[in-house]
């Protein structure tokens, strides 16, 4: 949740912000297959892999039992949950899926039941069948439709050709106005966004004195999609905010 938006809200009447963080995670989406012992890859859960080879593997904790646990810590806890930090200036954010007892209970359910929303879909059909009449965004179809695992992604037979086409020709869904967060579409079609990104980058890139890091930032900003450009701007803003005029060496 963006801080500039929170700054505009009157949060005085509210004690908490209720969110749904990690709701999908407990339903097995952090596993690309039913192999619960599948080893993780540094690319798992990453928003960008362009600089993945730059990561010093010796700095990565190596005691993750499998792909799901690796993504839990590095995508969920160290990524998703960090978004709560900007809220804590005003209030606390909570999610029912972060309740320790509930989370532990869900993780004890065998993966074959949790994987691909299996038990979740059955729960809806059994307890709230009316909800099954609506399309599920991820598969663009109802939960009653048969799904398949293609390239580690869940899809329906109807969506299969589109998935294959995007995979082969490396089509980016973020460039479509139909995507939930069409960052590339906004960047491409909104001059204000492009100018804002460019100005922010040019204004702050000189704060990075480490030549290798600066080169990596320049490469990712120039060659990356809008999410990758945003990663660079986030780093530069952190350096500017915490170090100010002092150039960062790390």
Secondary structure, DSSP 4 states (H G I P E B T S, - for coil): --HHHHTTS--TT-SEEEE-TTTTGGGTTT-SSS-TTPPP-TTTT-S--TTGGGS-GGGS-----SHHHHHIIIIIITTGGGGGGGGGGT-EEEEGGG-HHHHHHHHHS-HHHHGGGHHHHHHHHHH-GGGGGSPBTTTTB-TTS-EEEETTEEEEHHHHHHHHHHHHTT--GGGSTTSTT-HHHHHHH-HHHHHHHHHHHHHHGGGB--HHHHHHHHHHHHHS-HHHHHHHHHHHHHHHHHHTTSPB--
